[in-house]
Amino acid sequence: MRVRLGSNFGWLWSAYAVSTYGTWIAFGAFPLIAVRVLHSPAFAVSLLGAAGLAVAAIVAVPFGPWVEHRAKRPVMIAMDLIRFLAMVSVPIAYLLGLLSYGQLLVVSVIAGTANIAFTAASGAYLKYLVHKDHLLIANSRFEGTSWVATAAGPPLGGALIGLLGPVVTVAADALSHLLSALGVFRIRGGDVAAPRDPATRVRATDLLGGWRFILHDRVLHRLFLNSVTVNGLIMATSPLLAVLLLGQYRFPAWQYGLAFGIPAVGGFAGARLSARLVARYGRHRTMNVSGWLRSIFPLGLAFTQPGIPGLLTVIIVEGLLITCMGIFNPINATERLQRTPADHAAQVLTAWSVSSKLAQAMLMVLWGILATLTSTLTAITISGILLLATPLLLPKRTHMPDPESAASANTPGPGPQRRVGTTRAKDPISIVSMS
């Protein structure tokens, strides 16, 4: 299904690709630096991940209405530059002998907040940029790029760290955001922003606009609860799997990399299949089947054991899970943006990202406590059992309303988006699956 989406989409896709590869090359860099350079204890390393997610999510709450009423490309460029400056400060401080745990924590919060704002702006802009008939295809391309980066990035990052030291991948991540800003800058044409009375300040109710819209749309509400719950339960076991495989079972680092690198290829395959499956079986059936399957496979991790059988178990289970996610995620992202009117897109995406990150941070802490009280494998098994119930949150139908009509019926707000620039706007429609 090769569809030409235009040069502007190509630049946006390129910007997303380079920043995603940079992020995955630097995957795990902060915990590694905290342990090997700063000699931080285990609790401090866990706090670095959880606190960074939680604080960034809370700080990002005002960004929904702020992004909504501004042209999206300048916001994306600004967020990329902020991420560049935050990340590049780490290797600079390291070279000067000034790097501290506090700096890592602050950088993780700044980068996480900028990520949420960038996601909201890019989703709203892509909704303006691409024709609605090509929505699922665009999302599948972003999803496929994400999974290829997931497979290739960490091994490449590990090799760079072995050759050049612990902060080199952070420098690469910083450079990727600079290149992403350049890619967004190369996009030509108009922009989009919701109108706002300059005399009106942001009210507390405006900050909750994204959540109010989600809760008033029955299908969007159920997709929201399903996504936040599933992603939270899966991410809660991520550090526990590292403890189980690297600590208790003594897997070599290269085997641990294989256990999560090989399955990511399934995500790429799932993303490529997503549009074809929808064309053949329909959006609702494909989303529900893949949603049910992604909740079943994680329970297989309960049978992980030492040695090669355990390695194969993790690869097979994670491969099946990630393939289903590769199919489900573009459809979920498409449904989310098609049900959201243009003048609420940034707020809805911000609310979604904030909720997801807060849930992940909270569940990471809870599952860490659960593993301490029971055992690592028991905590992973409990997560798998709870995931079996999450498909009950999926919507029973996904009949599409007219998003602009839904906006006026469900929630008060400003009128349609104003177009910024001279390019004639296409039908609003699509979203990057970045959250």
C-alpha positions as MATLAB code, in Angstrom:
seq = 'MRVRLGSNFGWLWSAYAVSTYGTWIAFGAFPLIAVRVLHSPAFAVSLLGAAGLAVAAIVAVPFGPWVEHRAKRPVMIAMDLIRFLAMVSVPIAYLLGLLSYGQLLVVSVIAGTANIAFTAASGAYLKYLVHKDHLLIANSRFEGTSWVATAAGPPLGGALIGLLGPVVTVAADALSHLLSALGVFRIRGGDVAAPRDPATRVRATDLLGGWRFILHDRVLHRLFLNSVTVNGLIMATSPLLAVLLLGQYRFPAWQYGLAFGIPAVGGFAGARLSARLVARYGRHRTMNVSGWLRSIFPLGLAFTQPGIPGLLTVIIVEGLLITCMGIFNPINATERLQRTPADHAAQVLTAWSVSSKLAQAMLMVLWGILATLTSTLTAITISGILLLATPLLLPKRTHMPDPESAASANTPGPGPQRRVGTTRAKDPISIVSMS';
ca = [
       0.000    0.000    0.000;
       2.573    2.573   -1.185;
       0.855    5.933   -1.028;
       2.652    9.225   -1.637;
       1.918   11.521    1.287;
       3.892   14.512    0.032;
       7.256   16.100    0.766;
       6.012   17.903    3.888;
       4.997   14.580    5.428;
       8.386   13.246    4.377;
      10.178   15.946    6.351;
       7.974   15.363    9.403;
       8.554   11.608    9.149;
      12.308   12.162    8.794;
      12.327   14.422   11.861;
      10.458   11.791   13.858;
      12.739    9.011   12.618;
      16.008   10.717   13.516;
      14.839   11.747   16.992;
      13.412    8.264   17.644;
      16.663    6.579   16.656;
      18.542    9.003   18.899;
      16.232    8.223   21.815;
      16.653    4.457   21.435;
      20.413    4.684   20.958;
      20.466    6.431   24.346;
      18.005    3.948   25.881;
      19.092    3.153   29.434;
      21.878    5.747   29.341;
      20.778    7.656   32.451;
      20.533    4.561   34.707;
      23.903    3.397   33.352;
      25.511    6.770   34.108;
      23.877    6.858   37.540;
      25.295    3.423   38.409;
      28.733    3.433   36.773;
      29.686    7.116   36.902;
      27.829    8.483   39.937;
      27.668    5.186   41.886;
      24.019    5.764   42.828;
      22.167    3.120   44.896;
      19.377    1.001   43.399;
      16.579    3.091   44.913;
      18.045    6.275   43.406;
      18.199    4.623   39.975;
      14.547    3.564   40.223;
      13.592    7.044   41.422;
      15.346    8.573   38.425;
      12.990    6.777   36.037;
       9.756    7.066   38.022;
      10.202   10.621   39.257;
      11.253   11.847   35.824;
       8.062   10.442   34.289;
       5.769   11.696   37.039;
       7.156   15.225   37.425;
       7.352   15.735   33.653;
       3.714   14.658   33.320;
       2.548   17.082   36.029;
       4.594   19.985   34.666;
       3.213   19.304   31.170;
      -0.461   19.706   32.194;
      -0.641   23.429   31.209;
       0.908   22.667   27.834;
      -2.340   21.333   26.332;
      -4.176   24.666   26.013;
      -0.878   26.491   25.439;
      -0.017   24.350   22.415;
      -3.608   24.399   21.161;
      -3.599   28.157   20.532;
      -0.190   28.391   18.883;
       1.143   27.514   15.455;
       2.416   23.969   15.731;
       5.669   23.990   13.773;
       7.343   26.691   15.921;
       6.297   24.744   19.017;
       7.856   21.538   17.655;
      11.097   23.337   16.756;
      11.244   24.976   20.195;
      10.687   21.656   21.989;
      13.406   19.987   19.906;
      15.846   22.775   20.767;
      14.967   22.511   24.474;
      15.585   18.757   24.365;
      18.896   19.363   22.571;
      20.106   21.866   25.172;
      19.009   19.669   28.085;
      20.663   16.527   26.717;
      23.884   18.161   25.551;
      24.403   19.572   29.057;
      25.083   16.024   30.321;
      28.230   15.239   28.254;
      29.463   18.807   28.793;
      29.119   18.482   32.570;
      30.734   15.025   32.434;
      33.775   16.354   30.562;
      34.096   19.205   33.075;
      33.782   16.827   36.026;
      30.578   18.539   37.211;
      27.973   15.886   36.458;
      25.620   15.072   39.358;
      22.573   12.937   40.092;
      20.501   16.096   40.513;
      21.386   17.202   36.985;
      20.261   13.855   35.556;
      16.954   14.227   37.390;
      16.397   17.782   36.139;
      17.328   16.848   32.557;
      14.938   13.877   32.604;
      12.097   16.165   33.738;
      12.858   18.856   31.134;
      13.210   16.323   28.320;
      10.055   14.468   29.382;
       8.016   17.694   29.499;
       9.291   18.752   26.073;
       8.448   15.282   24.716;
       4.809   15.664   25.784;
       4.516   19.146   24.259;
       6.184   17.984   21.030;
       3.825   15.007   20.802;
       0.758   17.217   21.218;
       1.934   19.720   18.599;
       3.052   17.096   16.067;
      -0.181   15.122   16.348;
      -2.311   18.241   15.840;
      -0.114   19.336   12.924;
      -0.234   15.974   11.189;
      -4.014   16.067   11.560;
      -3.830   19.223    9.452;
      -1.114   18.032    7.087;
      -2.258   14.657    5.714;
      -5.479   13.692    3.934;
      -7.912   11.721    6.081;
      -7.979    8.754    3.670;
      -4.266    8.204    4.341;
      -4.477    8.387    8.128;
      -3.865    4.729    8.926;
      -1.053    4.452    6.378;
       0.735    7.470    7.894;
       0.369    6.087   11.400;
       1.656    2.679   10.275;
       4.798    4.297    8.885;
       5.512    6.067   12.147;
       4.802    2.897   14.110;
       7.099    0.824   11.887;
       9.877    3.399   12.250;
       9.509    3.282   16.018;
       9.903   -0.512   16.191;
      12.894   -0.607   13.837;
      14.561    2.010   16.046;
      13.669   -0.090   19.095;
      15.401   -3.108   17.552;
      18.498   -1.338   16.233;
      19.057    1.488   18.708;
      20.021   -0.243   21.996;
      22.610   -2.619   20.441;
      24.182    0.300   18.571;
      24.140    2.368   21.739;
      25.791   -0.431   23.685;
      28.556   -0.681   21.090;
      29.133    3.102   21.205;
      29.339    3.046   25.005;
      31.874    0.221   24.868;
      34.043    2.133   22.402;
      33.678    5.763   23.484;
      32.368    5.874   27.042;
      29.105    6.186   29.000;
      27.841    9.610   27.852;
      28.379    9.282   24.101;
      24.840    8.021   23.499;
      23.399   11.033   25.340;
      25.376   13.273   22.968;
      23.964   11.310   20.024;
      20.444   11.781   21.401;
      21.041   15.530   21.731;
      22.251   15.733   18.122;
      19.172   13.816   16.939;
      16.869   16.488   18.397;
      18.843   19.200   16.640;
      18.465   17.348   13.330;
      14.751   16.842   14.080;
      14.328   20.616   14.519;
      16.025   21.117   11.156;
      13.654   18.618    9.511;
      10.567   20.360   10.916;
      12.004   23.722    9.807;
      12.218   22.418    6.217;
       8.447   21.838    6.062;
       6.846   24.418    3.791;
       3.292   25.773    3.735;
       0.741   26.769    6.308;
       0.191   25.947    9.946;
      -2.750   25.628   12.293;
      -3.781   27.123   15.652;
      -7.038   27.442   17.567;
      -8.221   31.062   17.952;
      -8.141   32.676   21.373;
      -9.122   36.030   22.827;
      -5.803   37.717   23.744;
      -7.469   39.240   26.806;
      -8.477   35.830   28.165;
      -6.106   33.981   30.447;
      -5.821   30.227   30.704;
      -8.338   29.046   33.299;
      -8.118   25.957   35.467;
     -10.970   24.419   33.489;
      -8.966   24.860   30.279;
      -6.243   22.630   31.706;
      -8.789   19.837   32.073;
     -10.254   20.274   28.593;
      -8.514   17.225   27.136;
      -9.729   14.925   29.904;
     -13.273   16.337   29.709;
     -13.425   15.646   25.991;
     -12.097   12.096   26.446;
     -14.630   11.319   29.178;
     -17.558   12.654   27.121;
     -16.785   10.412   24.133;
     -17.722    6.834   25.084;
     -15.430    5.142   22.554;
     -12.514    7.479   23.273;
     -13.052    6.998   27.012;
     -12.778    3.211   26.749;
      -9.738    3.363   24.443;
      -8.104    5.754   26.893;
      -8.660    3.474   29.897;
      -7.490    0.435   27.932;
      -4.326    2.096   26.628;
      -3.297    3.636   29.949;
      -3.902    0.387   31.841;
      -2.186   -1.922   29.337;
       0.846    0.307   28.845;
       1.154    0.867   32.595;
       1.069   -2.851   33.446;
       3.549   -3.703   30.684;
       5.973   -0.940   31.662;
       5.675   -1.860   35.353;
       7.418   -5.162   34.609;
      10.185   -3.679   32.446;
      12.677   -3.032   35.287;
      11.656   -6.318   36.929;
      12.574   -8.257   33.794;
      16.003   -6.601   33.875;
      16.430   -7.687   37.493;
      15.206  -11.226   36.721;
      17.290  -11.827   33.604;
      20.484   -9.915   34.422;
      20.504  -10.348   38.189;
      18.826  -13.582   39.242;
      19.311  -15.643   36.069;
      22.717  -14.151   35.166;
      21.999  -13.672   31.469;
      24.955  -12.100   29.604;
      24.311   -8.554   28.405;
      24.249   -9.650   24.761;
      21.532  -12.224   25.472;
      19.496   -9.585   27.295;
      19.842   -7.346   24.237;
      18.680  -10.165   21.967;
      15.688  -10.833   24.210;
      14.273   -7.385   23.450;
      15.927   -6.515   20.136;
      14.668   -9.478   18.083;
      10.980   -9.115   19.161;
      10.959   -5.479   18.017;
      11.106   -6.775   14.433;
       7.611   -8.121   15.093;
       6.451   -4.581   15.833;
       7.688   -3.465   12.415;
       5.903   -6.387   10.747;
       2.700   -5.650   12.668;
       2.798   -1.997   11.659;
       3.215   -2.960    7.993;
       0.270   -5.388    8.262;
      -2.037   -3.024   10.133;
      -3.531   -1.168    7.160;
      -3.880   -4.384    5.121;
      -5.722   -6.158    7.940;
      -8.070   -3.204    8.369;
      -8.784   -3.171    4.636;
      -9.638   -6.876    4.725;
     -11.361   -7.361    8.088;
     -12.414   -3.875    9.135;
     -11.004   -1.486   11.715;
     -13.092   -2.570   14.687;
     -12.469   -6.317   14.309;
      -8.734   -5.876   13.713;
      -8.341   -3.566   16.699;
     -10.272   -5.829   19.045;
      -8.540   -9.063   18.000;
      -5.071   -7.521   18.293;
      -6.136   -5.856   21.562;
      -7.241   -9.191   23.030;
      -4.091  -10.993   21.885;
      -1.713   -8.374   23.306;
      -3.333   -8.920   26.720;
      -2.894  -12.710   26.624;
       0.742  -13.178   25.602;
       2.471  -11.379   28.554;
       1.313  -14.135   30.903;
       3.814  -16.394   29.140;
       6.619  -14.537   30.955;
       5.522  -16.407   34.097;
       7.276  -19.465   32.612;
      10.656  -17.738   32.182;
      13.522  -19.826   33.545;
      17.331  -19.686   33.491;
      19.368  -20.602   30.428;
      18.500  -20.903   26.751;
      14.891  -22.069   27.375;
      14.261  -18.881   29.346;
      15.837  -16.737   26.630;
      13.655  -18.364   23.954;
      10.556  -17.936   26.138;
      11.166  -14.197   26.478;
      11.909  -13.762   22.761;
       8.761  -15.644   21.687;
       6.450  -13.985   24.225;
       7.786  -10.498   23.595;
       7.741  -11.083   19.829;
       4.059  -12.058   19.837;
       3.171   -9.185   22.178;
       5.024   -6.552   20.168;
       3.607   -7.808   16.849;
       0.094   -7.316   18.234;
       1.057   -3.886   19.520;
       2.400   -2.996   16.084;
      -1.015   -3.811   14.612;
      -3.068   -2.210   17.401;
      -1.221    1.065   17.972;
      -1.709    2.699   14.531;
      -5.433    1.857   14.612;
      -5.756    3.208   18.136;
      -3.930    6.410   17.163;
      -6.108    6.781   14.071;
      -9.324    6.317   16.038;
      -8.177    8.804   18.651;
      -7.455   11.617   16.196;
     -10.448   10.995   13.967;
     -12.731   11.307   16.978;
     -11.040   14.534   18.092;
     -11.868   17.893   16.458;
      -9.006   20.071   15.268;
      -9.404   22.644   18.030;
      -9.065   20.006   20.793;
      -6.323   17.780   19.352;
      -3.381   19.173   21.320;
      -5.284   19.109   24.621;
      -6.469   15.522   24.096;
      -2.973   14.326   23.172;
      -1.466   16.120   26.167;
      -4.050   14.620   28.545;
      -3.404   11.169   27.063;
       0.391   11.438   27.415;
       0.244   12.906   30.923;
      -2.112   10.169   32.152;
      -0.056    7.409   30.554;
       3.232    8.611   32.049;
       1.733    9.125   35.510;
       0.221    5.626   35.426;
       3.530    4.115   34.315;
       5.458    5.877   37.085;
       2.934    4.847   39.750;
       2.788    1.214   38.637;
       6.578    0.958   38.386;
       6.813    1.937   42.050;
       3.957   -0.372   43.092;
       5.398   -3.351   41.226;
       8.805   -2.681   42.716;
       7.217   -2.922   46.170;
       5.246   -6.014   45.117;
       8.427   -7.728   43.891;
      10.107   -6.908   47.213;
       7.232   -8.413   49.216;
       6.872  -11.520   47.031;
       9.403  -12.234   44.270;
      10.348  -10.774   40.907;
       8.723  -13.582   38.895;
       5.575  -13.472   41.045;
       5.157   -9.743   40.424;
       5.596  -10.277   36.668;
       3.004  -13.064   36.765;
       0.464  -10.877   38.615;
       0.851   -8.208   35.929;
       0.140  -10.852   33.256;
      -2.990  -12.027   35.083;
      -4.337   -8.467   35.426;
      -3.690   -7.815   31.731;
      -6.147  -10.602   30.854;
      -9.006   -8.366   32.014;
      -7.990   -5.235   30.056;
      -9.757   -6.151   26.751;
     -13.055   -5.674   28.605;
     -12.277   -1.948   28.432;
     -12.155   -1.945   24.615;
     -15.163   -0.290   22.929;
     -17.845   -2.622   21.621;
     -18.195   -0.498   18.522;
     -16.281    2.374   16.930;
     -18.869    4.182   14.819;
     -17.221    7.388   13.760;
     -18.981   10.686   14.538;
     -18.213   13.934   12.773;
     -15.476   15.298   15.050;
     -16.477   18.940   14.739;
     -20.074   18.135   15.603;
     -18.925   15.996   18.510;
     -16.925   18.894   19.863;
     -19.900   21.218   20.037;
     -22.059   18.504   21.573;
     -19.578   17.225   24.149;
     -17.566   20.145   25.428;
     -17.486   23.927   25.263;
     -14.555   25.533   23.554;
     -13.392   27.877   20.822;
     -14.461   27.615   17.237;
     -12.635   25.795   14.440;
      -8.910   26.083   14.097;
      -7.523   29.059   12.226;
      -5.054   28.357    9.436;
      -1.706   30.092    9.731;
       0.030   30.772    6.443;
      -0.946   30.747    2.799;
      -1.131   27.070    1.907;
      -4.643   25.734    1.368;
      -5.472   23.335    4.177;
      -6.296   19.749    3.407;
      -8.913   17.793    5.273;
      -7.800   17.486    8.905;
      -6.999   13.939    9.835;
      -3.956   12.215   11.051;
      -1.711   11.639   14.009;
       1.762   10.479   14.875;
       1.750    7.477   17.187;
       4.294    9.021   19.545;
       2.729    8.728   22.942;
];
